[in-house]
Amino acid sequence: MISNLLKTAAFATALTVSTFLTAQAQTTMKLATATINDVQHEWIKVFADELAERAPGAVTTEIYPASQLGAIPRMSEGVLLGTIEAFTTPTSFMSNVDPRFQAFDVPGLFTSPEDVHAALHDPEYRDHLETMFLDKGLRVIGAIYNSPTVLFTMEDAKTLEDVKGLKIRTFASPLQIKPMEQLGAIPLPLALYEVIPQLQSGGLDGMLVGVPILTAFKYYDVGKYILDLRFAEVVSVTVVNEDWFQMQSEDTKAAIIAAGRAAEEAVYPWGVENVDRSYATWTENGGVITQLPPEEQAQMEEGFAALASELLEGQPEVKAEYERLHALVEASRAQ
């Protein structure tokens, strides 16, 4: 009788310990972004599914789109501090963390989705990118093509002259701010959630943006005009807090990396198609899309190239990263 009771107690204790260890092995991964129903949101959803398949029960993923965990600067701070495990954003919004993020924003570096994909997913470069910002406590677990850069305006802007004097929301990167200054506009870096109220109150006249954001947030109900500048392609990354990452088991770490790479490949065609869908959605809802006259487009691109060269000369670490990316793009185009 006593023997049976001891066996039962021992079994119960073992079960309790096992349950406790299993619970401890699980961790929560908050995945945050400022956008919704775009390629960033899609990458997060696919990543969560891929991770669940590779490490079932090891990580509980929680998805927070549309700035649910705060404005972009707060989410950037959160992933640095570890209060947010992962943050997906255009590289421009991380340039205050490390200036090398600016390399992806250089006007003219990427002129198509194929350029972005060829450079980012060169196997050697992709491995380099993953660990590039470890000295800042961040690991890149996702890198994707987002969309071309366009200029949304409240009033119809058809030429460069029309852009002069406009108050334009930009990404928080010198390589977006300085080009707008060169055009005579007034650049104002703002969090995404602040933009619509400022447009409606007259605090802003327009914004640099990817078309999928305009349609996802129904900007066609606010204004109608897009000047399709396309001087750069937006690159988005997902950064994870490195201290949190290192707390995971070796199997879980490997699963996170593999899930991120798999999600990149899965969402690339989705992202390209989403850009096309977004252009169509814009016009279907009464939006107007205008291209610059060819001579003005060439003039703008020439001016931006000279400006970028000047800015890069003062930042050798950014220039080195740009040159590495540029070589990959040129090699891909030559094939």
PyMOL commands that set and color helices and strands:
alter all, ss='L'
color gray80, all
select helices_A, chain A and resi 2-25+39-54+72-81+91-94+99-105+113-120+123-131+134-136+160-163+174-182+192-201+211-216+219-221+242-246+250-284+294-313+316-334
alter helices_A, ss='H'
color red, helices_A
select strands_A, chain A and resi 27-33+59-64+86-90+138-153+167-170+186-189+206-210+225-227+233-241+288-290
alter strands_A, ss='S'
color yellow, strands_A
deselect
rebuild
show_as cartoon
